[in-house]
Amino acid sequence: MHIRVLAPEVISKIAAGEVIERPASVVKELVENSLDAEANQISVEVQRGGVDLIKVADNGLGIPASEVELSCRRYATSKISSLADLESISSLGFRGEALFSIAAVAGVEILTKAASDAAGTYMRLKRGDVSCCESRSRAQGTTITVRRLFHYFPARLKFLKSVKSENSYIANILSQYALAFPEVKFKLFLDKRLSLQTMGNGDLRDVVNQIYGLEIAQRMLEVERGDAFGKTSGLVSPPSLSRSDRNRISFFVNRRWIRSPLLMRATEAAYHGLLMDGKHPVAIIDLSLPAEEIDVNVHPSKAQVKFRHGQDIFAIVKDSIKRTLARTPIARPVSKPFLAASWSRPNSWIIKEKEPGPITALHASGLPVLRVVGQIASTYIIAEGPDGFYLIDQHAAHERILYDKISAQWAKREIEVQGLLQAITIELSPREEEILGTNKEILAQFGFTIEPFGDRSYLIRTVPALAAKADVIEIISTLLDSFVDKDTSALWEEKIVESLACHSAIRAGQQLRDEEMRELIRQLEQTEQPRTCPHGRPTMIHFSVRQLEKEFGRVT
């Protein structure tokens, strides 16, 4: 093999591949340019997931006529001029690759006007070369139109997802920058439908309302802490408001949206002991730090940063959130004495003690016949078996029962449906709305009837009968998240069944009546795999008579 210099066309495609992963990448680069141009109104229009059209228009500073052509050359930028500037980057974009990379894989049109120009400038590029340049009328600002994305790079088209999925990525990008810049008025049109519109009044809570809904916006807590090192600001949810995923946790560093495992760990550490396992907060955190404290030049798409003092940042974010939560009253379950209310003993217990010894028969599942004795901590059921006793996790046991029932119904495509006396209203983010549009049919097959009800609001009219008493809004939110990266139908069908079973099952901490515990054990005995829940956790722990005798010193 011989070493050779790559052709310019190949180089441009490689560069584009680093920066432009999908249509949402184009939107991100163009919106960042608009924000750097001090725009306070940004409109984004997308058609067919961004493949046919992406148009970003702003009222920013505009590009002077003499610099329009230069703006599309590689490494051409107005944001840095020397090596020293890399140590104090304050703009979102700075690499000078965005327009060059986009023009390498799509048709690009630019219409822009700076305050110093009498008229606007229109320029059209084809395969990265200028094919038209002329004067046109326009108010101050810039409009970038991208057509036929990846037309010159068809290999990348094969890796794009459905139109709805690509739209959801774009909606998420706009949502994040709306959260970072509440003083900017954003509009997003997906296939000519207004998907997102923010007021641009500078109130972060109003943006949260537009994206996540009124309930979340009203319950969020304000984070505000500053010192000589930096400032932490934003909104976080109280422990009583949580979600089953991390999709509503957003981090910004100097208003740059980033993905940061460090900040994620700090946030979750602040909630340690306040949330149930598998639950996550809603959080919008913006760190304001001196430019020399961060390196933003570590990722081609600027999605990550490196902190100079990572441990200090971890402590600052964790402490800021903990202080906010400490100012909020937290409802905690009241602990009960073990021998009093925490242990409920069936009324028939004394009578059953006079019966003959334990029955040694086994159920078809391999589980012995069990006799309920009581409940501990409103979470575990005590049951006597032929050789000792069992501690049964009521949530895990009920989850197994429901999983088997829902699986059996789904196998026959006969999900039992229950209509709601009063429809439940759910508000979706733009991203969730796009996912719902793609997967509405499968949700209907599982028993959910969901109808539009105003601007990004929907009515849930029917649910699976087994989930009728569950938190339906939480189920829908979890299911929508499970659809994001579904690979095969078998995998996501399994996820839906697991989610329905988990959210519909009896919770830990729920006190049960004697007959409820007996019925739960009876149904568990009839399942095929009674000893584990669908996630593989044990439903019960067995303590043999031999173990008890050893613990009490009766045998050696």
Buried (B, 14 or more C-beta within 10 A) or exposed (E): EEEEEEEEEEEBBEBBBBBBBBBBBBBBBBBBBBBBBEBBBBBBBBBBBBBBBBBBBBBBBBBBBEEBBEBBEBEBBBBBEEEEBEEEBBBBBBBBBBBBBBBBBBBBBBBBBBEEBEEBBBBBBEBBEBEEBEEEEBEBBBBBBBBEBBEBBEEBEEEBBEBBBBBBBBBBBBBBBBBBBBEBBBBBBBBEEEBBBBBBEEBBBBBBBBBBBEBBBEBBBEBEBEEEEBBBBBBBBBBEBBBBBBBBBBBBBBBBBBEBEBBBEBBBBBBEEBBEEEBBBBBBBBBEBEBEBBBBBEBBBBBBBBBEBEEEBBEBBBBBBBBBBEEEEEEEEEEEEEEEEBBBBBEEBEEEEEEEEBEEEEBEBEBBBBBBBBBBBBBBBBBBBBBBBBBBBBBBBBBBBBBBBBBEBBEEEEBEBBEBEEBBBBBBBBBBBBBBBBBBEBBBEBBBBBEEBEEBBBBBBBBBBBBBEBBBBBBBBBBBBBBBEBEEEEEBBBBBBBBBBBBBBBBBEBBBEBEBBBBBBEBBBEBEBBBBBBEEEBBBEBBEBEEEEEEEEEEE
